[in-house]
Amino acid sequence: MSKPLFVEIKGVQFRNKGAYLMLLACLEGLKRLPDYQLVLSPGPNLPYPERARLGAWQKLAFRRKGLDLTGLIAKLPAAIRRLFKRYGMVTERDVDIVLEASGFAYGDQWPLQFLQNTAKEVKRFKAAGKPFIFMPQAFGPFSSENSKNAMRDIIEHASLIFVRDPVSLSHLQSCVSQLPASVVLTPDFTVGLMPVSNHEVPTIDKPYVALIPNSKVVSKYNHADAEAMRSGYIAAFAAAADKLTLLGYQVVLVNHEGREDAELCAEIAKLSPCGLVQIEDPLAVKAFIGGADLVISSRFHGAVNALSQGVPCIATSWSHKYHAMMSDFAMADFCVEELTADSLCLAIDLLLTSKTELLPQLAERAATLKQRNQQMWQQLHQHLTPGSAR
């Protein structure tokens, strides 16, 4: 009997619905493996009870800024590692395959140390003959030589790097003279996940619109003038809610992440009479979004949840990944780059007047993207055996 493969999924969590959907998409794709064991690293948004419900082994890792002892822990004697396994813990040495599914975590917006630590890890896996695969995600930009060097190491040593959009591809091209065949352009990989309604999904008796705000849009971490942007952002969503209410829709705010998004939803609801939905199960969130007549989303996977089910969506953008994703669904005209109450209400008018013409092409694009997602998994499965690292 062959040994099961230990597969670590990195960059996912349970609090952010998009990250949770990427975890579920990985698990769905891994069902094709004859035998595997899931590995997850502990984290504040990956609490033990939820990891345990998935039957996940606990990864022993230690990273604090520039100090990374993960590779050293993996060199512990075999007897000690066997002892750890009795308690459900494994080291990097036990992991056979890594699927990196952060979504968007490598570029100038994020700490350089994180990129450098990942580069070292990718090189260790290549030296051990084990696949390290980046699931479809956004990258870049990389402006410093240090960040380019780290990303170059990743490009040269990773088994596969699936890139979600052409802009991210150009950012990777800025790091090397020529991209290898292991870097592949492919769309988001949660498009094929089936929605599952449950008791959390409310019944709404009239046509409704889902509004999905994003605290990152007004976060100091991403924007120097975030505080000034916050009032304008809230006013734009409230104006859209007022307009849609007058048109006869029930407007519902959807919290797609956690506490920060909940606070933003509450501030919008103070200005406009909206309902509020808090659904924990990400597939149930997708089911609720799928029942809407229209969606306005600042969350990437909130928009994907709508468009992949043929629901027209307006996306408000804070990163290049939004326009690229909307282009995949032939909805680029409805990606609002400069968000104001006027620009959002204008997008609503345009979408409602062209909705009948948009629906058939949206359904066609969604079907095409799901087919490309299947092709991505076929390519990936060619690498899911120890010793297959390229």
N, C-alpha and C positions, 0 to 999 in steps of 0.2 A: 504494500500500500504506500503510495507516494505521500510525502510530507505536504501538508497544506501550505499555501503561500500566505505569508504575512504581508498585508497590503496596508500601508499607512496613507490616510487621506489628510492632507495638510491644508490650512487656510480656511477651514469651514467652522461653523458654530451653530448654536441653536437659537440665539436671540435675533439675529438678523435673518429675515425670511429668505432673502436672496442667497445668503451663505448656506442656509439650511437646505434650500432647494438644490444647490450644487452638491451638497452631501448626498441627498436622495438620488440625484441624477447619477452620481458615481456608483452608489450602491445598486441602482438599476442596471447600469452597464456591467458591473462586476458579476452579475448573476450568470453571465455566460462562462465564467471560470468554473471548472469542475469542483474546486475546493479551495477556499481562501478564508483567512481570518482577518478581521478588521482591526486596525490599530489607530488609536487617536491619542493625541497629546493633551494632558490636562490644561485647562485655562479657565479664566473667569466666566467665559461664555460657553464653556464645554464642561459643565459640572458633572461630577461622577455619576449621580443617579441616571442621568440621561445617556451618558456613555454606556453605562451598564445595561440599560434596556436594549441597546443595539448589540450587546455581546462583545463590545470592543475591548481589546487588550489595551493596557495603559502604557504609553511610551515614557520611558525614563529619559528626560532631557533637562538640560539646564543652560539657559541663555539669559544673561543680564548685561545689556549694552555690549561692550567689547569682549566680555567673558563668555565663551562658549565651550562648555565641558561635555557636550553631547557625544562627540567623537571619542573622548577619553573614557566616558562611562561605558561605551561599547567595547572597550578593551579589557573590561573586568574579566577575571578568570571564569571559565565555563561553569564551574561549580557554583559560583555566586549567581551567575545569570540563571542557572537552573532553579536556584532557590527563589529568585525574584519571580520566576514564572509560576511558582506555586501560589503566589499572591496576585496573579494576573498582570504582571509587569514584564515588559520586554525592553531591550535596548535597541539602538540603531542597528547593531550587528544582526539582530534577529529579523529585522525588516527586509523583505525580499524586493518590494516594489514601493515606490512613492508616487502618489498622484497629488500634484500640487494644484489646489483649486481655490486660490485666494480671490480670484475675480479681478482685482486691481490693487496690487500691493508693491509693484516694482517700478520706480521712477522717482523723479525729483520731489514729488509730494511726500514721500515716505523716507524714514531714516536710512541713511547710507549703510549703517551697520547691519540692518536687516538684510539688505541686498548682498552685502559682503559675506555674512554668515551663511546665507543660502548658497552662494557660489561655492564656498568651502564644502558644504554638505553635498552638493551636486558632484563635485570632484571626487569626494570620498566614495560615493555610490558608483561612479564610473570606474574607479580603481578596483572596486570590489566586483565589477561585472554585473551590477544590478540596475534595472531601469529606474530612472527618475524622469517623470513625465509631467509637463505643465499642461493642465487642462485648459480649454479655451478661456482666455482672459485678455485684459488690456495691459499694455506696457507703456512706460516712458512718460515724459521725455527723459533723456539722460544727457545732462549738460556738462558735468564735470568729468575729468579724466578718470577719477577714482570710480565713479559710477559706470562709466563705459567699460573700464577694465573688468569690473565685477560681472557686468552683464555679458561681456565677451567670454569669460570663463563659463558662464551658464550656457551660452549658446554652443560653445565648443564641446561641452561635456554632457549635456542633457540628452536623453534618448529621443525625446520628442518635445517640441514646444508648439502648442496650438495657440494661434494668435487670432483674436476675435475680430480685428478690424484693420483696414489698410494703414491708418495713421499709426497704430501700434507697430505694424510691420516696418514702417519707415523709421520709427524710433529704434528698432532693433538693427536695422540696416546701418544706422549711424554709428554703431559700435564695432562693426566688422567690415572687412573689405567685400566679402561676399557671404550671403546667408547660405548655410548648408540645407540639404533637402529635408533635414529633421525639423525645420521651422515651417509650419503649415498654416495657411490662412483658412479658418473655419469659423462658423458663427457660434453664438452662445449654445451651450449644450443642455439647457433646461427646457428647451422648447417642446420636447416630446413627453415631458412628465404629465401624466393624466391627473386632472383635478379630482378630488375626493371630498364630497360634501359630508358634513357631520352635524352634530347638535349645536356646534358653535356658530354655524352659518344662519344668520337671521332671515326670516321671510319678509320680503318687502312687497307690498301689494300694488305698487305702481312702478313705472319705469324709473330706474335709478342711475345715478352717475357716481362713480367712485373717484374720490380725490385722494391722492397718495403723496403727502409731503415728505421731505427729506431734510433732516437736521444738518446734514453735511453741507447743504447749500449755504447755510448761514453759520457755519462753524469757523471759529478762529483758526482752527488747524488747517483749513483749506483756503481761507480768504482773509486777507489783511483787513478789509473793511467789512467784516462779517456783521458786526453789530448794526452798522448803518443799513446793511442789506436786509436785515431781519424784518423791520417794519414794512418795507416795500414788498417783500416776499409774502408776508402774511396778508397784506392788503390786496395783492394780486389774486391769491387763492380765495379770499373772501368775496372779491368782486365777481370772480368766476362762479362761486357758489350762489350768489345773489341772482346773477343772470340766469343760471340754469334752473333755479327755483321758480323764477318768473315764467320760464318756458314750460313749467309743469313737471319737472323731474324732482324726485327725492334725491337730495345730495347727501352723500355719506362719506365722511373722512375715514380712511383706512390706515391704521398704524401698521406699517410694514417692518418695523424694527423693534424699538423698545422705549425706554424712558424718555430719551431726547425727542423722538418723534411724537410721543404721547403729549409732551409739553407743547410742541408746535401745533398739533391738532387742537389742543384746548384753546390756544391763542387765536386760531382761525375761527373756531366755533363761537368765540366771544363776539366776533364781528358779524357773523352770518349764521342763521339757524340751520346748522348741519347736524345730521346724525353722526355717531361715532361707533366704529366697529373695531373690536380688538379680538382677533382670532389667533390662537397659538399655533395650530397645525398649519404648516405652509401649504399643503395641498388643499386644505379647506379654504385658505385665503385665495388660492388660485380659483377655486370653484366659485367663491363670491364675486371675484373680479370678472370671471367668465359670464356671470349673469347680468352684468351692467350693460347699459346701452352705449355708454361712453366712459372713458377713463382719462383722467389727467394725472400724470405721475412724474414725480421727481426721483423716484426710485427706479433704478435700471431694471431690476427683475419684476417690479410692479408693472412696468410697461411691457416687458416680455410676456408676463402672465396674460395680459390683455390681448396683445397682438397675436400670440401663438394660438389663441382661441377664436380669432377672427373678430375681436372687439376693437373698434377704432380707438386710438389713443393719441393724446397730445402729451409729448414729453417736454419737460423743462430741463435744460441742460446745465451741468457745471463741469463737464469733462468731454473730451473728444469722443468718448465711448458711446455717448447718447446719440449723436448724429449718425454715427456709423451703424448702430443697431437699428435706428429708425429707417436708414437707407436699405438695410437688409430686407425690411418689410415693405419697401416702397412707400414709406410714410415720412420721408425726410422733410417735406414741406410743413410737417406738424411738429417739428422739433424747435421749440422756442429758445433761442440762444440768449436774448436780452429780455428778461422777464419783467413785465410791468402789468398793471391791471388792463391797460389798453391792448398790449400785445397778446395777452392770454385770451381776452374776450374776442379779439379779432380772429384768433385761431379757432375758437369755438364756432364762430359764425361760418368760417370757411369749411370746417369739418362737417357741420350739420347740413350745409347746402350741397356738399359733394359726397355725402355718406353713401348714397345709393350706388354711385359709380365706384367708390372705394372698396366696398365689401367683397366683390368677386376677386379683385386683384390681391386683396389682403389674404383671402383664403388660399389663393394659389401660391403666394409667397410663403405663407406659413407651412404649407405642405412641402414645398421645395426645401425649406430650411430643416424640417424634420428629416427629410431624406438625406441631406448633407450631414446631419447629426449621426445617422446610422453609418454613413461612410467613415466618419471620424472614428467611431467605435471599432469598425472593422480594421482600420489602420492601427489603432491603439492595441488591439488584441494580439497583433503580430509581435508586440514587444513585451507581452505580459508573461514572460518566463524568465527565471534567473539565468543570467549569462547572455541575455538578449540586448543588453545595453550597447548602443552603437558608439 
